[in-house]
Amino acid sequence: MIKMAGAVKNENLILERESSILIKGRQRKSRLKCDTDSIAGCVSQRACVYCGARVVLNPVTDAIHLVHGPIGCASYTWDIRGSLSSGSELYRNSFSTDLKENDIIFGSEKKLAGAIDELVQKYRAELVFVYATCVVGVIGDDLEAVCKAASKKHGIKVIPVQSSGFIGNKSAGYRAACDALLRLIEPPGGAKRHTKKINYLGDFNLAGEAWIITGYLRQIGVEINVVFTGDSNYHNLQKAPEASLNIIQCAGSMSYLARRMEELYGIPSLQVSFLGLEDTSASLRNIAAFFNDARMMNLAEELIERETGAFRPQIERYREKLEGKKAAVYVGGGFKAISLIKQFREIGIDVVMVGTQTGREEEYRILHDLADDGTVILDDANPSELERFMIEKGAHLLVGGVKERPLAYKLGMAFIDHNHDRKHPLSGYVGAVNFAREVYSTVCSPVWKYAREI
């Protein structure tokens, strides 16, 4: 979907590509391109089901992550999240059954069972995730039966992840991962509920961000019960039903899990965002308001005042240098795109193009209402469309993932990786300053002047 709001208020120029268009005041009801299935066996602009499952589960630190398929699937997603751990480093390994022609012709269940036996004996893990890939779905290996037998044999949790690439898209992979987590956290009996403990869903502890937010919440009297799935482990995940609230950072990957946990355990959920000063403050206030605790609300206000007082002057200094610059945003989920528009406004930058790969319909409505007139809104764009609109709108900066980096550099444009591979935190108040600093040092580098001249 491509929508460009006109320069004159309430005028719209629509460029349609067999998908739904969200327009102020009305909606054309057809399928978002973000819901389109991935192409099986292909590393393309759109990530596959298996990739979606892997990015959610990979930060479970003490698990064996075994990819049942050709070696390419495991190597493509090795250490895909770059998440940090305070304990086990087992998740840093990428194990594969490395299926060959004979395995595909004659079946590979015995090979999978042997691989599980070997890994459990060597690493003594209590949890194994076994990921299905496209090939496994085609040849019909019974992952459920193999995992059940291995679990009984070794007395541990061996959980199949039904993530064959051709069964949907990256969002389907998120659901497959959440279904696997639900099998893990199912309590043996009635779970004891703790009134001031919450589960933090959709944070993968990139650059230690889950630790930063845990520190904020502890200061206002709230304890993190489990993080899904940053720096998580087998025993912590099993305690998830003990929480009294789920907060959701990444809605695309974790809304399904939050909904199922409310159905199964009666745990309500709250959407949050800790990206930028504005959203971080609002999220802390909303969490305190949920518990309806006067002391907690006072502590939240004290924390907000203290942190914004310390960091806002730094933000303002960067804003003076960045005022009037233009940014293009193309990220995975809609929640991140929404937060980025707000973050860029905090530092004086206009977002002239915004799009996602897995954004939901309701998130596109928010993007439409939040974006300025004249902003191009894209749904699952291809590189030629990104290039066209970035040039047309005069963007100075592109925020995206690893696949968008070469495009920006070829255009002589600054680029920021807001995906899995960064090494500095972007969440919380300290993250807001890190973001402003990175934007400044990237956009204001003299290299782009010479690159454009060449």
Order of alpha helices (4+ residues) and beta strands (2+ residues): beta-beta-beta-beta-alpha-beta-alpha-beta-alpha-alpha-beta-alpha-alpha-beta-alpha-beta-alpha-beta-alpha-beta-alpha-beta-alpha-alpha-beta-alpha-beta-alpha-beta-alpha-beta-alpha-beta-alpha-alpha
